[in-house]
Structures are given as C-alpha cells and as structure tokens.
Amino acid sequence: MSSKIVQTVSHLGWDYEEYYMKSTFGGKISPSLLNLKHLRYFDLSNNDFGGIQIPKFLGSMKSLRYLNLSGAGFGGMVPHELGNLSNLHCLNLNGAIIINMLRIYIGFLVLLC
C-alpha cells in the first residue's frame, strides 16, 4: 500500500485496518453474475475472499476480456475452467491465492497480458 495513502488515512483520523476492512468485498461470489452476458472487464483485485476457491463458473463468462483476481485472497487451485475464456486478453493472478487457512500468500506473479 502506498505510504501516501496510509498517511492520508492517518491524517484524517481513520484507523487504516478499519478503513481497509470496510472497503473490501468478501464472502461468496454469486453465480448470478452469469446473467451479465456482455461483461468484458471484471476486477475483483485487492479484496478479501477469505481463502474460498476461485469460482469455477467464472470460466463460463465467455465475453470476458480482462479478469483481475490479484490480491483477492482466494484459496486452493486455479480452476481449469478458466481455460474456457477464449476471449480473455488479460488474466492477473498476482498474489491471488492463499495456501491453507494459515493465510500465507504465494509470492509469485501470474500475469498474462
């Protein structure tokens, strides 16, 4: 996180941890997203999905051109269904996966753009 942002948050009297927790998404990702037939750009980066697996149904979102899951706190294996995204131009999985429930982040870069 940029030190300038942390300084700004601190200057405003906000607790950075509280600010972060209130500004992130988490929980289950609904398959109702499949109703967005023309969605091309999907960015779930820098959220906290608490180690849940990347949803397999994302591989059915045929119109996606850009999928960013970096720093999103997913766990488990990257589902092979993402290989079905034939229109995908960019896939960012940088730091997207958490191993076990120990919440140890993998320090590798997976950026296909």
Residue, then its C-alpha position, 0 to 999 in steps of 0.5 A: m500500500s502506498s505510504k501516501i495513502v496510509q498517511t492520508v488515512s492517518h491524517l484524517g483520523w481513520d484507523y487504516e485496518e478499519y478503513y481497509m476492512k470496510s472497503t473490501f468485498g468478501g464472502k461468496i461470489s454469486p453465480s448470478l453474475l452469469n446473467l451479465k452476458h456482455l461483461r468484458y472487464f471484471d476486477l475483483s483485485n485487492n479484496d478479501f475472499g477469505g481463502i474460498q476457491i476461485p469460482k469455477f463458473l467464472g470460466s463460463m463468462k465467455s465475453l470476458r476480456y480482462l479478469n483481475l483476481s490479484g490480491a483477492g485472497f482466494g484459496g486452493m487451485v486455479p480452476h481449469e475452467l478458466g481455460n474456457l475464456s477464449n476471449l480473455h486478453c488479460l488474466n492477473l493472478n498476482g498474489a491471488i491465492i492463499i495456501n491453507m487457512l494459515r493465510i500465507y500468500i504465494g509470492f509469485l506473479v501470474l500475469l498474462c497480458 
